[in-house]
Amino acid sequence: MEYRSLERESLEKIHHCFNEAFSDYIVKIQLPFENFQKIMIRNGIDLEFSIGLYDTDHLCGFILNGVGTWNDNPTVYDSGTGIIKKYRGKKHSKKMFQVLKQKIVENNFSQYLLEVIQSNIPAYTLYSRQGFEVERELLCFETEKKELPETERRFDLHFKKVASLNWDVLKTFWNSPPSWQNSIQAVERVSDHFEKICVFSDNDCIGYGVFSPQSGEIVHIAVREDMRGRGIGSVLLSKISAETKGENLRIINVDKKDQETVDFLIKNRFRNHINQYEMVLDLKKERLHD
């Protein structure tokens, strides 16, 4: 068995291994190649800082890492770690991580970021033993569109689809920063795949949403703080629902401490079905230990 960089590997081979590795995961994932490519771009995957597990020339495991900044620090993000079932239980994940960690420390990244499903105890234990610490808890929600409650406009609102967003303004609408895959950088990397809607009262933008019309994934939905409690968010949600093609809506990685957003989603009949830990390894400490 060998652990090698994926920088010279084909995306087709990685995609095949990805689907096989996640075919029996807690949340089964089977992605068409086009969707896999979008995720790779969205998460900023850099194959130079990703690693594969090889049995001769057969790719049978991987860690796919994105690179970028997080809280203004150079960061590596674990977008996905998977091993085909036949090769599990042999500490390959730990060994792949150790090889990768040495490389990213040498390249002066400040931190290593990831998310892990809370019920995935083996993965959580592995990361904890490697020095990762829980940064926050993230909640994932879904609903059927038919379950959304009726909405009523209490005053005149104007909706406008836009090609780009003024993030400096819209960041002030947030209660907490989004996770890596919902970050501004991630949205902008695949901007053409998302619809972006702003809500106006007179000429003031008082809310916005970013979503996938194909999958029903809501990446961002927010209302300006002074305009909350008036049903604007629910009307915006209804508008987003009307613009999506499937039967379901979902939103991932809501900060558990953002009780206002959690309450809003539950009020609109979303179901919390998966919870994750966002975990961070401080690589500056690793350099000191080395």
C-alpha positions, 0 to 999 in steps of 0.5 A, spaced: 500 500 500 502 506 498 500 514 500 501 518 494 499 525 492 493 526 487 495 531 483 497 527 477 490 523 478 484 523 473 478 526 476 474 520 473 478 515 477 477 520 484 470 520 482 469 513 481 473 511 488 469 517 491 462 514 490 465 507 492 467 509 498 461 513 500 456 508 497 455 505 505 456 511 508 452 514 514 449 518 509 449 515 502 452 519 497 452 517 489 454 523 485 454 524 478 461 526 475 458 533 473 456 534 481 462 531 483 466 537 479 462 542 482 463 540 489 471 540 487 471 547 485 466 549 490 470 547 496 477 549 493 480 542 492 487 542 491 490 535 489 497 537 490 495 537 498 490 531 497 492 524 498 490 517 495 491 510 498 493 506 492 494 498 492 498 498 486 495 502 481 488 501 484 485 508 488 482 505 494 482 511 499 483 519 499 483 525 503 480 531 498 483 537 501 481 544 499 485 550 500 484 558 502 483 562 508 479 561 514 478 567 519 484 570 515 488 564 516 491 560 511 487 554 511 486 547 509 479 544 509 478 536 509 472 536 503 472 528 504 475 522 507 473 516 504 476 509 504 473 503 500 470 498 505 475 492 503 481 497 505 478 499 512 480 497 519 487 498 517 489 505 520 490 507 513 486 514 514 491 515 520 497 514 516 494 518 510 493 524 515 500 524 518 503 524 511 498 530 509 499 533 515 507 534 514 506 537 507 501 542 510 505 544 516 511 545 511 507 549 506 506 554 512 498 553 513 496 555 519 490 551 521 486 544 518 479 545 518 473 539 517 466 537 519 464 530 521 457 527 523 456 527 530 454 520 530 460 517 526 464 516 532 470 512 529 472 518 525 470 523 531 475 519 535 481 519 530 480 527 529 480 528 536 486 524 537 490 527 532 489 534 536 483 537 532 478 541 537 471 542 536 470 549 534 462 549 534 456 544 532 453 545 526 445 543 524 443 540 518 435 541 516 430 539 510 423 539 508 418 537 503 416 544 499 409 542 500 410 542 508 412 549 508 406 554 511 402 559 508 405 566 508 402 572 508 405 579 505 404 584 511 407 590 507 410 591 500 416 587 498 420 587 491 424 581 489 429 581 484 434 576 482 441 579 481 448 576 478 452 578 484 451 580 491 454 586 495 457 581 501 460 587 505 453 589 506 450 582 506 455 580 511 451 585 516 445 580 516 448 574 519 448 572 526 454 567 525 459 566 519 457 560 514 461 554 514 467 553 509 462 550 503 457 556 504 462 561 505 463 567 500 469 564 497 465 557 496 459 561 493 463 565 488 467 559 486 461 556 483 456 563 482 453 561 476 450 554 479 446 558 484 440 563 484 441 569 488 435 573 490 434 580 494 428 582 497 427 590 497 422 594 501 422 601 497 430 601 495 433 598 501 435 591 501 432 587 507 434 580 505 437 575 501 437 568 499 442 564 495 440 557 493 441 551 487 434 551 483 436 544 481 437 541 488 433 545 492 439 547 497 439 553 500 446 556 501 444 563 504 438 566 507 438 572 511 434 578 513 436 584 516 436 584 523 431 591 524 426 587 519 426 581 523 419 578 526 415 581 520 414 574 516 419 577 511 424 571 511 418 566 510 416 570 504 423 569 502 423 562 503 416 561 499 419 565 493 426 560 493 421 554 494 417 556 487 424 557 484 426 550 485 425 544 481 425 538 486 420 537 491 425 538 497 429 544 500 435 543 505 440 547 508 446 545 511 451 547 517 447 552 521 450 554 527 447 551 533 448 557 537 444 561 532 438 560 535 434 565 531 435 561 525 434 554 528 427 557 530 425 560 524 427 553 520 423 549 525 417 554 525 417 553 517 417 546 518 424 544 517 426 537 520 433 537 523 436 530 521 444 531 521 448 534 526 456 535 525 462 538 529 466 543 525 473 541 528 480 545 527 487 543 528 492 549 530 498 547 525 502 553 529 502 549 535 504 543 531 510 547 528 512 548 535 512 541 537 516 539 531 
